Structure formats: C-alpha cells, structure tokens
C-alpha cells in the first residue's frame, strides 16, 4: 500500500528519467546477435529490461557490467545456444515477442514463459507470421498464449500485411527476417515506432523503408556498436502531466527521446493547452533527443482519435488523468488495444477515475472523461499494472487528501525511482 498526498504548491525542478525501455530491449538484442563487443549506457534498471539481459545470458551470450555500462560480447546468430532452462520473461511482453523473432531462426527448442499477466496477453499475433516463415511455435492449449514453445530454423522470407499496427510484432518479424532466406516485406496499417529499423542501421545492417512498408534481406551480418539510450518519453510523460496540470509549475526533464513515432503525448498535451518546449535538441545513436520544459496552466478537453494510437499507446493512462482535470470533455477512441496490456487499461482507469469522483463513460474502444477542477481522495487499485499505479499517483497530487494505491510495488517493473523523483519535484 502506498499513500500519495495532495500537493498544493507548484512543482519545480530538473530531473532525468530512466533510459527508454523500448530502445533498451533492442540494444541488448542487437548487441547479442552482432559480431564483436557493444557497450550500452543508461539502460533502465527496471525489471523488464533486465529480463531481456537475463534471457540472452541464458542463451549463452557473455554480458557483464563495466561501471554503469553494460558490455555485450556477441558472436553473431550462431553464438546463441540452446538454454538449459525455461526463459522467464516476467511481465515483459516486449521481451517475449521480440525474443520469439530471434528464436524463430535458431535451430533448437526454447520455451518462453512469464508471470500471470503476461500469460494472458495475446501471442498469436507473433505466432502466425513466424509460423508462415517456417518456425514451429506452440502456445498454451493451442490458444496463442504463453508459455510458448519455439522450434526454430530454416526460415524463408514472406510478405506480410499486419492486421494491427504493432512495433513488437513488426520487430519480431524483422528479427526473423534477418535470419531468413530471401526478403521479408511487412506492410503496416499505420506506422508504428521505428526503433528496430534504426537499430538495424546502427549495427551495420540494411533495412528498406517506403510509406507503410518495411523490408529486410536475410543473411545480413551485424557488428557491435556502443549505444547510449535516451530518457524514456513514456516515463517522462507522468511528470509532464503532473507539471502541466498545476498552474505556475515549471519542470525540465533532461535528455528525453523524442522520436516522432513516439511523441504523441507531447502533441496531445499541447492540444490540451499545455506549454511544452523542446530545448537542446540533438541526435544520439540515430534517435532524436531533447530537454522537455513544461509550464503549468489549466488544460482543456480534446478529442483523441485512432490516428494517434501508435504514437501514444503507453501514455493513455496518464493522459486520462490530464483529461480528468481539464475543462470540458475529453473523448478517447480507437484504443481497444489497451484492453490487452498488463491490465485492461480502459477498465482499470475507468474504475480509478470514478473512485476519484470523475464522470467517465467507458466504451469498448475508449473513454469519455468529463473534467473537473479537483479530485476526491480515495483508495484505488493498480491491478498490478505499473502505468496504472504511476498515473493514479499523479492523480493523488491533485486529490483532496491524496490517494492510497493498493499495489504500488509494481512500479519497479519499469521505473524503480519514480516515487523518489516525484518527491523531488514536490518539495517546497
């Protein structure tokens, strides 16, 4: 149980957030399948990235710490060996889905498993294309759920039209395609985050891009590279909203990744009236990076349509808090995918907001949130979902008497220092 008290003072300070989880997973993966040494700096200390690190150690890759950096000594695809045990992906869907693409091309059998939440998340979306490429993947009870047994090897490139835009699924297919005979071509309904494509290029590979199409030639050799991981915009989003909601607040979140496939939260907050400036913009390892300066003011409700889903998928819980304290109604639509995350995030946020006195209309693919000036303090449930817990903690800053979160420990999955940073910007 964690209690977050209301903060009536403006928020001030300069903070740094952990390295971007999405980029962190990929840096570990590409360092492990490349030839030569790679050094990864600013890798998140959260559990999700550490699951990927441990997975490649289980697959025979030498990974060690050098001060605050991670050193990976890769020996190419052939350097991966059959694990002696089941690989535990914990709560990390990214670990399981991307690793499925890696292992689809390896000539041995692997079993991937995870916690109860991950066991409920849909894996058929990677099983289907990887099976078409020639791998043998079997999900629990034939229902496309973890644990997954993967019998890999002898892949052939395919042309695949993705029914749902998903960077995780796209990445799994690209990782398999790098090992396949021939060319693999992917068509997306919307452009999803492009960290994997940038990482392929960064490690010396080739990937072709055109509109909503991505393709790779199999049989490429990748080479080790040093990677500095920018701050995670999904982690920064909690502090952006906290400051944006409170007039006279002013915070700076330093060195945040602002990849245009991930910056939907900035666009939405600006449409709601938030003042957000990008300072000291630069490029690091192919990724755009900037300091984000936020000045607080009263927000207004907006319509958030399906066209923003792929750029904003992880930020909807905290945007729901922004909507709850905005003037007027906010309508969020086209986000049915949120029902298949670590929790059913549409249902979880609806319940949390109602407990805080907010009028919420829940639909199958979204929410309508009627904003109010203040929130009512109450006990709330996180459903073991780190993003729900952190979003409700930000709500507590604006709730009479604060909030009490039933399971706040789940925050450590992605952001172990979250509450420390929150205290830092709330200090008088």
CORRAZI-V608871 format. One record per helix or strand. SS is the DSSP state (a for helix, b for strand). FROM is the first residue (numbers start at 0). LEN is the number of residues. If there is no record, write none. Layout:
SS&FROM&LEN + SS&FROM&LEN
This chain:
b&1&3 + b&11&5 + b&18&1 + a&20&13 + b&34&7 + a&46&12 + b&61&5 + b&68&7 + a&76&3 + b&86&2 + a&92&11 + b&108&5 + a&115&4 + a&123&9 + b&135&5 + b&144&7 + b&155&1 + b&158&3 + a&166&11 + b&180&1 + b&182&5 + a&194&8 + b&207&3 + b&212&5 + b&222&1 + b&226&2 + b&230&1 + a&232&13 + b&249&8 + a&263&8 + b&274&10 + b&286&9 + b&299&1 + b&302&2 + a&305&7 + a&315&9 + b&326&1 + b&328&4 + a&335&5 + a&344&11 + b&358&5 + b&365&5 + b&374&6 + a&385&11 + b&398&7 + a&408&5 + a&417&9
